[in-house]
């Protein structure tokens, strides 16, 4: 199935330039490295935090986590828990987590982090109320047989949600395709399902009625929305290819209600990636963040999930 999904933590190391000749003083103004904080937290789940460091444009390294930091979560001026460091394993970077405390909707949380050699950082966020999905239905389906047993499936669907009128609301809509893995029993010729996997749908950046809708190539894919930039329904069409002995299963829609900081960070990051390597046109800009003395994002979100059983 031709979808892309890669979770990559933001933040990389300032590398040392190895030279065979004598060092040359280039008189470059390289800012001191800062802590990069990444944490999106959800109600009634442990708070997990990744810390890394910013990189110089001269760096050849990809990622450098910060270990041995002191990370505390507060409500007002009261510390509710000091986060514990979890070592890297199975190719995943180390992170910090609460072991007991789980956040609630509507409470403002402050995160403080400090590590030797860096300015201490802080960030504030809360978890918004969820918004129900009111409609998620299939509108069209086309199945095309390709070479080597592959199949192309074109699916159209409509989606709507109960956006509140009282205030501006920010959303991250994610779509996840279930892929069923099949096996043919030679003796009787029957096909059985032997496994399933979930693959996030990656959308191209798009514009609807002059409104730019950021599409995320990371963070689980999906699109970012403010209120309802469509009327009356959100109409989407998906085209996915499946290998031989694969077929589409259910389609899941996750509607996240996110903070303005979450939206601004992911939106500006998406624009930056979209314009990377292109001539400057004023569209890229800086990556917005809500971390004092650092970079990254600390943001609460809420979500609801709906399921579409695709009718063939």
Buried (B, 14 or more C-beta within 10 A) or exposed (E): BEBEBEEEBBBBBBBEEEEEEEEEEEEEEEEEBBBBBBBBBBBEEBBBBBBBBBBBEEBEEEBBBBEEBBBBBBBEEEEBBEBEBBEEEEEEBBBBBBEEBEBEEEEEBBBBBBBEEBEBBBBBBBBBEBBEBEBBEBEEBEEEEEEEEBBBBEBBBBBBBEBEEEEEBBBBBBBBBBBBBBEEEEEEEEEEEEEEEEBBBBBEBEEBEEEBBBBBBBBBBBBBBBEBBBEEBBEBEBEBBBBEEBBBBBBBBBBBBBBBBBBBBBBBBBBBBBBEEEEEEEEBEEBBBBBEBBBBBBBBBBBBEBEBEBEE
